[in-house]
Amino acid sequence: DVFELPIRLRIVCWIVIVIGLPLIILAIYYLYSLVRHNHVAPIYVINLLISDLIQLCCMATMLGKPKRVWVNIIFLIHSIGVMAS
């Protein structure tokens, strides 16, 4: 396959995804509530968290062994997320 990772590395990736996704979503929600109360500074941090969210979603998709056509699209989206962060 395209990304055939050792089983230990796959387990670590899934642990990072399972813990990271809810925490990132929670942090985005909290910072968004600060923005609504006229605090402008967290907008930069929200953008960084969104790029991390994109990267984690792409990593989860790649661990699911997508078809060859989707690999290129997912890799492009992941690269844009890395450049944004």
C-alpha positions, 0 to 999 in steps of 0.5 A, spaced: 500 500 500 501 507 499 502 508 507 504 501 510 506 503 517 508 498 523 503 496 527 506 500 533 506 507 529 499 506 527 497 505 534 500 511 536 497 515 530 490 513 532 491 515 540 494 522 537 487 522 533 483 520 538 485 524 544 487 530 539 481 531 535 476 532 541 481 537 545 482 541 539 475 542 537 474 544 545 479 549 544 477 552 538 470 553 541 473 556 547 477 561 543 471 562 539 467 564 545 472 569 547 472 572 540 465 573 541 466 577 547 471 582 544 477 579 545 481 579 538 487 576 539 485 568 539 483 569 532 490 567 530 490 561 535 484 559 532 487 559 525 493 555 527 488 550 531 484 549 524 490 547 521 492 542 526 484 539 525 485 539 518 492 535 519 489 530 524 483 529 519 488 527 513 492 523 518 486 519 520 483 518 513 490 516 510 490 511 516 484 508 513 487 506 507 484 510 501 484 508 494 489 511 490 485 517 487 484 520 494 491 519 496 493 525 492 487 529 494 488 528 501 496 529 501 495 536 497 490 538 503 495 535 508 500 539 505 496 546 505 494 544 512 502 544 514 503 550 510 498 554 514 501 552 521 
